[in-house]
Amino acid sequence: GRSTPIFGHRSARLLSRQFLRRVHTSMDAPQGRLDALSRAARAYPVQALLLRMASREEGSWAGYLPTSCRRQRLSEPPPAADTAAQPRPPGSAGVRGRVWLLARHSDGCRWVQQAMQGAQSDIERVSLAAELRGHILEASRCPNANHVLQKCITTTPPRALEFVIEELTATSVRQVARHKYGCRVVQRLLERCPPEQVRPIVNAVLGDVTGMSVHQYGTYVVQKILASGSLRDRAYIQQAVLGDLLFYGTAVNGCAVISAIMDGLTLEERQALCERVLEEPGLPAAMACRSQGATLVARALDTLGRRGHGRVAAM
């Protein structure tokens, strides 16, 4: 027949309660805690665990613990952390000469960012940023150092960032712009520096505007050029996209570029572009199958109003 679990018998529950009372009495446990544990414990493994907790002798496993913890019982609360012993972020004087070393580590990169943000003058920030010279490419791909490089770009005067642009353009700007972290560095440069200073970077990106626009990370760089670039650069991207609207509209990240183009157009120009999107054979249906595309189609319908809904209904 079917056996009844041992913890289901009244005698077993009574034994468990008596056992817990005896163990916790030796551990000087409060009555409230005793009652709570006695209600929760129903199996012999719990009893064995409590026996080990109440034992004054160290087990074989205690040799793997730090010396300060070997004699501490599990029922006792852990000692309060010594806040004075916790490492504190140093100021600019504390990170000077160690910027590149600290930038590659999770704690150190935050210290360097705080030092750059709290520096008393641009001269001090330029001095800290100069320690990244020769490491720009590596920093742009590092999960920690890229944040330091971005902080360097956003806090240092643009004229002092020329070495950053030179090191990026000396290799392959497109590879950096396609990188998960590198694309953020390129975006900060486009935001911070005047157009003539970042002209080498923009030219490299526009040299493969199609590939960059539909890339997982490169598309953000193209969108940043559309948001903060010159009129000539924005017109170049717009011409490339409108020349192959079906490709961009059905690409994974192409719809985001089309939406970024709309943001920079006047109302009349935006309406004309929306009409082209809705009139392109097969494009609205294909775009509606993707989340970004569906959002763009909805935006086009909102821009055109009843005229847009009439075009869709006539398809």
C-alpha positions as CSV (number, residue, x, y, z in Angstrom):
1,G,0.0,0.0,0.0
2,R,0.8,3.6,-0.1
3,S,3.1,4.7,2.8
4,T,2.4,7.8,4.8
5,P,5.3,10.4,4.9
6,I,7.0,10.4,8.2
7,F,6.4,14.1,8.6
8,G,2.6,13.5,8.3
9,H,2.4,11.5,11.6
10,R,1.4,13.4,14.7
11,S,4.1,11.6,16.7
12,A,6.8,12.6,14.3
13,R,5.7,16.2,14.5
14,L,5.7,16.1,18.2
15,L,9.2,14.5,18.2
16,S,10.4,17.2,15.8
17,R,9.1,19.9,18.1
18,Q,10.7,18.4,21.2
19,F,14.0,18.0,19.3
20,L,14.0,21.6,18.1
21,R,13.2,22.9,21.6
22,R,16.2,20.9,23.0
23,V,18.6,22.1,20.3
24,H,17.5,25.7,20.4
25,T,17.6,25.8,24.1
26,S,21.3,25.0,23.9
27,M,21.7,27.7,21.3
28,D,19.9,30.3,23.4
29,A,17.3,30.9,20.7
30,P,14.5,33.3,21.3
31,Q,11.1,31.8,21.9
32,G,9.6,33.5,18.8
33,R,12.3,32.1,16.6
34,L,11.9,28.6,18.2
35,D,8.1,28.6,17.4
36,A,8.7,29.7,13.8
37,L,11.4,27.1,13.2
38,S,9.4,24.3,14.9
39,R,6.5,25.0,12.5
40,A,8.7,25.0,9.5
41,A,10.8,21.9,10.3
42,R,9.1,18.6,9.5
43,A,12.0,16.3,8.3
44,Y,15.0,14.7,9.8
45,P,17.5,16.5,7.5
46,V,16.5,19.7,9.2
47,Q,17.3,18.1,12.5
48,A,20.7,17.1,11.3
49,L,21.4,20.6,10.1
50,L,20.4,22.1,13.4
51,L,22.7,19.7,15.2
52,R,25.6,20.8,13.2
53,M,24.7,24.4,13.7
54,A,24.5,23.9,17.5
55,S,27.8,22.0,17.7
56,R,30.7,23.8,19.3
57,E,33.2,21.7,17.3
58,E,34.5,22.7,14.0
59,G,33.9,20.4,11.0
60,S,36.4,19.3,8.4
61,W,35.0,21.9,6.1
62,A,36.0,24.7,8.5
63,G,39.5,24.6,7.2
64,Y,38.3,26.3,4.0
65,L,36.9,29.3,5.9
66,P,38.8,32.5,6.8
67,T,40.2,32.4,10.2
68,S,37.9,35.2,11.4
69,C,34.9,33.1,10.6
70,R,35.9,29.6,11.8
71,R,34.6,30.1,15.4
72,Q,31.5,32.0,14.4
73,R,28.2,30.0,14.8
74,L,25.7,30.2,12.0
75,S,23.0,31.3,14.5
76,E,24.9,34.4,15.3
77,P,24.5,37.5,13.1
78,P,27.5,38.4,10.9
79,P,29.8,41.2,12.2
80,A,29.0,44.6,11.0
81,A,31.0,45.7,8.0
82,D,33.8,48.1,8.7
83,T,32.9,51.1,6.6
84,A,36.2,52.7,7.3
85,A,38.0,49.7,5.6
86,Q,35.9,50.0,2.4
87,P,37.9,51.5,-0.6
88,R,36.9,55.0,-1.4
89,P,37.2,56.5,-4.8
90,P,40.3,58.7,-5.0
91,G,40.3,62.2,-6.5
92,S,42.2,63.2,-9.6
93,A,45.4,63.1,-7.6
94,G,44.8,59.5,-6.7
95,V,44.2,58.3,-10.2
96,R,46.9,60.4,-11.9
97,G,49.5,58.1,-13.5
98,R,47.1,55.1,-13.2
99,V,44.3,56.1,-15.5
100,W,44.8,53.4,-18.1
101,L,45.4,50.8,-15.4
102,L,42.2,51.7,-13.5
103,A,40.1,52.2,-16.5
104,R,40.1,48.6,-17.4
105,H,38.5,47.4,-14.1
106,S,34.9,47.8,-12.9
107,D,35.7,49.8,-9.8
108,G,38.7,51.7,-11.2
109,C,36.7,52.9,-14.3
110,R,34.2,54.6,-12.0
111,W,36.9,56.2,-10.0
112,V,38.5,57.7,-13.1
113,Q,35.1,58.9,-14.3
114,Q,34.4,60.6,-11.0
115,A,37.9,62.2,-11.1
116,M,37.3,63.6,-14.6
117,Q,33.9,64.9,-13.6
118,G,35.1,66.5,-10.4
119,A,38.3,68.0,-11.8
120,Q,38.8,71.6,-10.9
121,S,39.9,72.8,-14.4
122,D,40.1,71.7,-18.1
123,I,43.9,71.5,-17.7
124,E,43.4,68.8,-15.1
125,R,41.0,66.9,-17.3
126,V,43.3,67.1,-20.3
127,S,46.1,65.8,-18.2
128,L,44.0,62.8,-17.2
129,A,42.7,62.2,-20.7
130,A,46.3,62.3,-22.1
131,E,47.0,59.0,-20.2
132,L,44.7,57.2,-22.6
133,R,46.9,58.2,-25.6
134,G,48.0,55.0,-27.4
135,H,45.1,53.0,-26.0
136,I,42.0,54.5,-27.7
137,L,41.2,51.5,-29.9
138,E,41.5,49.1,-27.0
139,A,39.5,51.4,-24.7
140,S,36.7,51.7,-27.3
141,R,36.2,47.9,-27.2
142,C,36.7,47.4,-23.4
143,P,33.5,46.9,-21.4
144,N,34.9,49.1,-18.6
145,A,37.3,51.5,-20.3
146,N,34.8,52.6,-22.9
147,H,32.9,54.4,-20.2
148,V,36.1,56.3,-19.2
149,L,36.7,57.2,-22.8
150,Q,33.1,58.5,-23.2
151,K,33.5,60.6,-20.0
152,C,36.8,61.9,-21.4
153,I,35.0,63.0,-24.6
154,T,32.0,64.6,-22.8
155,T,34.1,66.6,-20.2
156,T,37.3,67.5,-22.1
157,P,37.4,70.5,-24.5
158,P,37.0,69.3,-28.2
159,R,40.3,70.7,-29.2
160,A,42.0,68.3,-26.8
161,L,40.3,65.3,-28.4
162,E,42.2,65.3,-31.6
163,F,44.4,62.4,-30.6
164,V,41.3,60.3,-30.0
165,I,40.1,60.9,-33.6
166,E,43.5,60.3,-35.0
167,E,43.9,56.9,-33.3
168,L,40.4,55.8,-34.4
169,T,40.9,56.9,-38.0
170,A,44.4,55.3,-38.1
171,T,42.7,51.9,-38.0
172,S,39.2,51.3,-39.2
173,V,36.5,53.6,-38.0
174,R,33.8,51.4,-39.5
175,Q,34.9,48.4,-37.3
176,V,34.7,50.6,-34.2
177,A,31.3,52.0,-35.2
178,R,30.1,48.4,-35.7
179,H,31.3,47.4,-32.2
180,K,28.9,47.1,-29.2
181,Y,30.9,49.6,-27.2
182,G,32.8,51.4,-29.9
183,C,29.6,52.8,-31.5
184,R,29.0,54.7,-28.2
185,V,32.4,56.3,-28.4
186,V,31.8,57.4,-32.0
187,Q,28.4,58.8,-31.1
188,R,29.9,60.9,-28.2
189,L,32.5,62.3,-30.6
190,L,29.8,63.3,-33.1
191,E,27.8,65.0,-30.3
192,R,30.8,66.8,-28.8
193,C,33.1,67.9,-31.6
194,P,32.4,70.3,-34.4
195,P,31.6,68.9,-37.9
196,E,34.9,69.8,-39.4
197,Q,36.8,68.0,-36.6
198,V,35.0,64.7,-37.0
199,R,34.9,64.9,-40.8
200,P,37.3,61.9,-41.2
201,I,34.9,59.8,-39.1
202,V,31.8,60.9,-40.9
203,N,33.4,60.3,-44.3
204,A,34.4,56.8,-43.3
205,V,30.8,56.0,-42.2
206,L,29.2,57.5,-45.3
207,G,31.6,55.4,-47.4
208,D,29.4,52.4,-46.5
209,V,26.2,54.1,-45.6
210,T,24.1,51.1,-46.6
211,G,26.0,48.5,-44.6
212,M,26.2,50.8,-41.6
213,S,22.5,51.7,-41.7
214,V,21.3,48.1,-41.4
215,H,24.0,46.9,-39.0
216,Q,23.0,46.1,-35.4
217,Y,25.3,48.8,-33.9
218,G,26.3,50.8,-36.9
219,T,22.8,52.0,-37.4
220,Y,23.0,54.1,-34.2
221,V,26.0,56.0,-35.7
222,V,24.1,56.8,-38.9
223,Q,21.1,58.0,-36.9
224,K,23.4,60.2,-34.9
225,I,24.8,61.8,-38.1
226,L,21.2,62.4,-39.1
227,A,20.5,64.1,-35.8
228,S,23.6,66.2,-35.4
229,G,25.4,66.2,-38.7
230,S,25.7,68.8,-41.4
231,L,23.0,69.4,-44.0
232,R,25.2,67.9,-46.6
233,D,25.7,64.7,-44.7
234,R,22.0,64.3,-43.9
235,A,21.1,64.9,-47.5
236,Y,23.6,62.3,-48.6
237,I,22.1,59.7,-46.3
238,Q,18.5,60.7,-47.3
239,Q,19.4,60.3,-51.0
240,A,20.8,56.8,-50.4
241,V,17.8,55.6,-48.4
242,L,15.2,57.0,-50.8
243,G,17.1,55.5,-53.7
244,D,16.4,52.0,-52.4
245,L,13.4,52.5,-50.1
246,L,12.2,48.9,-50.4
247,F,15.6,47.5,-49.1
248,Y,15.8,49.9,-46.2
249,G,12.1,49.4,-45.3
250,T,12.4,45.7,-45.1
251,A,15.8,45.5,-43.4
252,V,16.0,44.8,-39.7
253,N,17.4,48.2,-38.7
254,G,16.6,50.2,-41.8
255,C,13.3,51.4,-40.6
256,A,15.0,53.2,-37.7
257,V,17.1,55.1,-40.2
258,I,14.0,56.1,-42.2
259,S,12.3,57.3,-39.0
260,A,15.5,59.3,-38.1
261,I,15.3,61.0,-41.6
262,M,11.6,61.9,-40.9
263,D,12.7,63.7,-37.7
264,G,14.8,66.2,-39.6
265,L,12.2,67.0,-42.3
266,T,9.6,69.7,-42.5
267,L,6.0,68.8,-42.4
268,E,5.6,68.9,-46.2
269,E,8.7,66.9,-46.7
270,R,7.6,64.3,-44.1
271,Q,4.3,63.9,-45.8
272,A,5.9,63.4,-49.1
273,L,8.2,60.7,-47.7
274,C,5.2,59.0,-46.0
275,E,3.3,58.9,-49.2
276,R,6.3,57.2,-50.9
277,V,6.5,54.6,-48.1
278,L,2.8,53.8,-48.5
279,E,2.8,53.8,-52.3
280,E,5.8,51.5,-52.6
281,P,4.4,48.1,-53.8
282,G,4.5,45.5,-51.0
283,L,6.5,47.7,-48.7
284,P,3.7,48.6,-46.1
285,A,2.8,44.9,-45.7
286,A,6.4,43.8,-45.3
287,M,7.1,46.6,-42.8
288,A,4.1,45.7,-40.7
289,C,5.6,42.3,-40.1
290,R,8.4,43.8,-38.0
291,S,8.1,45.8,-34.8
292,Q,10.1,48.8,-36.1
293,G,8.4,48.7,-39.4
294,A,4.9,48.5,-37.9
295,T,5.8,51.6,-35.8
296,L,6.9,53.4,-38.9
297,V,3.8,52.5,-40.9
298,A,1.7,53.8,-38.0
299,R,3.7,57.0,-37.9
300,A,3.1,57.5,-41.7
301,L,-0.6,56.9,-41.2
302,D,-0.8,59.5,-38.4
303,T,1.2,62.0,-40.5
304,L,-1.1,61.7,-43.5
305,G,-4.4,61.3,-41.6
306,R,-7.4,60.2,-43.6
307,R,-5.4,60.4,-46.8
308,G,-3.0,57.8,-45.5
309,H,-5.8,55.4,-44.3
310,G,-7.5,55.8,-47.7
311,R,-4.3,54.7,-49.5
312,V,-3.9,51.7,-47.3
313,A,-7.6,50.7,-47.8
314,A,-7.2,51.0,-51.6
315,M,-4.3,48.5,-51.6
